[in-house]
């Protein structure tokens, strides 16, 4: 029995004279928000996360706080959500921070950077290492408050029609890899090609692309890349994390009753555990199918390629940091977090994995 | 402004005649629970998590759902919480499932098992791989519903006064390592010694213990072990995960209004992200201090020791599975989850860590 029903019951008990003001009270207390997203409705991973956040908020508030979700293009285009929330066309959005690199170069640090933080490290940086306050500062000029809201996990390094055995094999390679990863590839002689997800399969099949990355085994297998390329490379050096971004209109968020503000923020935080569990489970299952049923071979980028990628990633990130003072402060905070967290991940997790797998 | 205040405001607006029933209604809607815990008040890690869950629930419910927290010994002893919630002396507890091994052998699977699941894998097994329904079934005979509520992360392998260079060094070694890990050590010729946390430092200092494990760098450094032992071993083969357990009295949980039931469950789920971030951040910082300021050396268990530990862990777990049919089903579900998830962790995370660290 919800509090709204309890309220209704007490009204009945109190008699008809109470009904009018009580009902008015119920209406007054109901809050309706719009959430615009950068995803198709219920897209596995982020689309499902966005809908679950809206559902959890409505249930935790006893129906007093309703968030109506709009898929990409329904109210505004996929990449129009930042302006839509800034202008209060919608009160919140579910998207990813790296979409805003064009106007806010440092926004990419809040999704993933090449050779950066793994999911458990990224969440620690944001929650404990000063990442949240820098993210808040970065979006404040736009009247926005960002938080983590879900995670698709570690990405793979991409699908290649031909093996990559040395740096020479990257020369002139036509590869789809957006953002900083693509820029790093360009500096190694590859040719990054920008294509939307819907065109990737055919481009890889026809040879317009020699290689493409997308996400992880769960989404990649659904795209069918394994039907035209049998070499699936690791590691996903370019995006070791997949944090989903919830953006709130600052005035709308601050205007909520405290309990509803905490409810929507806690619903986003719970998704950081729930959706990462779902992504890891599904990626693991799809990886098994790719190897055992689809004839896909998992290959490591060669050492000389990884070393060159790492060296050039450091240069690209250094240039990004130089763009302005907040970019530099975010770069320095993120670097300090990596230097603090990576040795713990190596000693606690990597060495355990080796021992468990009999490599110890 | 909370809904309770809004209610009060509308009552005032409605006039004195409404005040009495409205106030009565307010009292009726308020729910008070007791949460007993196995921890000292605000113990870093689990104690803080338990208090945060209570605080978040009260805030998300606008003060309508209040959970009063009792530290270990305040209402019932640390290990009396299971019976206390089963008998509804308290409506919920915050504890750890491996405390119940004596009465429920398979309960250990819901904290950690030797060479078992890492935190991100354990959460995936519980949320996605059937772990939750088996955990529910295991506790149903006691009228209890368990959920994950926080995580202290991967543990370390322990502090040793003398180096462990081969299997021979374990013969007769007096080590504090509770549960299955201790049993595995016993089969390798070590002598597990059961001591409460408060006695560990002095026992290690005086030589009553040759070695002890406790938790991770955050808690271990606070215990001061580095002052009497300089060799800190990895991996924590015996406990690769540190899930905190919230136990609910089934009748009390089912009796909550739906919105409050979802609020308390979502508060527990959010802690799986929040407290793991805190543990990783603090463990990483304390590890740095132990190495750079305390003169501690991180050592790997030798290969022959790890191989013997892994082989004997498999035997000990097989024996546990044979105890009864639910133990076998949980063992098989957990094993299947490890076989599904471990290759993904190795390909996506371990190889990324190697590449990031220049080992790729």
Interface residues (C-beta under 8 A of the other chain):
Chain A: X1 X2 X3 X6 X7 X10 X13 X14 X17 X18 X21 X22 X24 X25 X28 X29 X56 X59 X60 X61 X62 X63 X64 X115 X118 X119 X120 X121 X123 X124 X125 X126 X127 X128 X129 X153 X154 X155 X156 X216 X217 X234 X235 X236 X237 X240 X257 X258 X259 X262 X263 X266 X267 X269 X270 X272 X273 X274 X276 X277 X278 X280 X281 X282 X283 X284 X285 X287 X288 X298 X300 X301 X303 X306 X307 X310 X340 X341 X342 X343 X344 X345 X346 X347 X348 X349 X350 X351 X352 X353 X354 X355 X356 X357 X358 X360
Chain B: X1 X2 X3 X6 X7 X10 X13 X14 X17 X18 X21 X22 X24 X25 X28 X29 X56 X59 X60 X61 X62 X64 X115 X118 X119 X120 X121 X123 X124 X125 X126 X127 X128 X129 X153 X154 X155 X156 X216 X217 X234 X235 X236 X237 X240 X257 X258 X259 X262 X263 X266 X267 X269 X270 X272 X273 X274 X276 X277 X278 X280 X281 X282 X283 X284 X285 X287 X288 X298 X300 X301 X303 X306 X307 X310 X340 X341 X342 X343 X344 X345 X346 X347 X348 X349 X350 X351 X352 X353 X354 X355 X356 X357 X358 X360
